C-alpha cells in the first residue's frame, strides 16, 4: 500500500485492530482528536509515521498500536516511558531500575515486553490495572513492586522472566490469571 497521509472525520471514534498495519509509507495522520479507541497494532509497522496529531480524547489503546513507527521512536527519545492520557503505552526503552510515573493509571498489554535492560520496576498507587504479557520476556527483571491500588493484572504478566526473584503483589488484586509466571 502506498498510502502517505490520512485525514479522519469528526465522527470517527474507533480505529480497529490492524487497521493500517504495515502501511510503510504512511507519514502523517490528522484529526485523531475525536478518537477514543485505537486497537491492537492499528498503526504497527507504519515505519514512516511521524505526525499523529492530538490524542486528547483517547481512552483505550491496544498493544503495540504504534510499534515500529517514527512517532514511537521520537516519543522514546523524550522519555523511555511513553505515556498518553494516563496509559503507559511503552517502556521498552527503559534501563535498570524503573519507577512508573504517578500520572499512570493503566499499563497496557506488552508495555515492557522483551525489554532486556530493565531490572526492577516500582508501580505507584495510581495504577489500577496492568495488561497481559506486560513484562513477558524481560529476562533480566528481578523485582517488581506493586502498590495496593492495582486491582487487575493480565495473563502471562511475568512469562519468561527467568531471573525474577521478588514480587510484591498488590493487596487489591482480585485474581491471579492464567500463566502469570508461565
N, C-alpha and C positions, 0 to 999 in steps of 0.2 A: 504494500500500500504506500502510495506517495503523498499521503495527507501531510500538510505542513502547518495548518492553522485551523482552529475550530472556535466558533463563537456560539455560545449557548443562549437560549431564550430565558426570560424571567420565570417561566412556569416550570422549568426543569429543576427537580428536587433530588433525583436519584440517578447515579451512574452505576450500572450493574457490573458484576464481576467480568473481568477480561474485556471490557467494552472497547478499549483502544490498545489492547495488549500488542506489543511489538510493532507499533506504528513508528518505526525507527526514525522517520524524517519529521515527525510532529515536533514543532518548535515552540508553539505557544497555544494556550487555550485561554479564552476570556469569558467573563460573565459566570464564574463559578460562585459568585457571591450569594446565590439563592440555593445552591446545592447543599442538602442536609446529609446525604449518604453517598459514599463512594465505596464500591465493592472491592473485594479481593483482586489484586493485580490489575486493577482497572487501567492504569497507565504504565504498568511494568514493562520494561524493555523499550520505552519511548526514549531512546538514548539522547536525542537532541532536545527533549522537552526541558525548557529552562524557565519560561514565564507561565505561571499558572494563575496569576491574578489573586483575588481575595478568597480566603477560605472562612470568612467570618461566620457563616451560617452552618458550617459543618458540625454535625452532631455524632456521626458514626463513620469510621473509616476501616476498610478491610485490610487484611495482611498484605504487605508488600505492594500497596496501591501505587507507590511511586518508585519502586525499586528500579535500579539501573536507569535513572534519569539524571540529567544535569541539575535539575531542581534539587533533588535529594543530596547530591554531592555538594552543591553550594550551601545548603542548609547545614550539612555536617561540618563544613568549614567554619560556620558561625558558632556552632555548638555541637559537641559529639552526641548530645541527646536532642532529637528533633521532636518538638512538642507543638501541637496545634490544638487550640481550644481545650486545653486540659488533657489531651490524649497524647501519650508518648508513642510516637509512630516508629521511631528507630533509635536504637542505641548501639548500633554495630560499629561505630567509630570510637566508642568508649575504651579507656585503657585503665587497668589497675583497679583501685577501689573507687566505686561509684556511689554517689548519693543522688537519688532521683529528686528533682526539684519539687518543692511543695505546691507548685502550680499544677501538678499532675494529679488527675482523679482516676485515670484509667491507663493501663499499659496494654497496648493491643497485641494480638497474636503475632508471634515471631519477632517481636521488637528487638531482642538482643540475640536471637538465634545465630549460632555459629560464630559468635564473636570469640576469637582465640586470645584476646588480650585482657578481658575483664576477669578480675579475681574475686571481688567482693561487691555485693550490691545491698544498699540500705534503702528500703522503701518507706516513705514517710506516712504519717497518719491521715493524709489527704487522699490516698489511693484506696479506691473501693473494689476494683477488680483488676486481675492480671490475666491476660489472654492465653490461649493454648500455645504450647511449644515456645513460650516466651524466651526461655533460657536453653532450649534444646541445642545440643551440640556445643555448648560453651565449656569446652574440655578443661579449661584452667580455672573455672569458677569453683571457689572453695567454700564461700559463705554467703548466705542471703538472710537478711533480717527484715521481716515484715512487721509493721506496726499493726495494732489490733483493728484498724479500720477496714482492712482487706476482708471482704465478705465472700468473694469467689475467685477461684483460680481455674484456669483451663486445663484440659487433659495434656499429658506429656510435657508438663511445665519444665521438669528437670531431666528430660530424656537425654541420655548420653553425657551427663555431667559427671564424668568418671572421677574427678578429683574433689567432688563435693564432700565436705567434712561436717559442716554445721548448717542447720537451717532453723531459724526462729520463725515458726508459722504464726499467723495471726490468730488470736483467740476468737475473732469474729467469723472465722471460716465455718461454713455450714456443711461442707462435704469435701472430701479429697477425691478428685475424679480419677477415671481410668488412666493407667500408665503414667502417673505423676513422676515416678522415678524409674521408668522403663529403661 
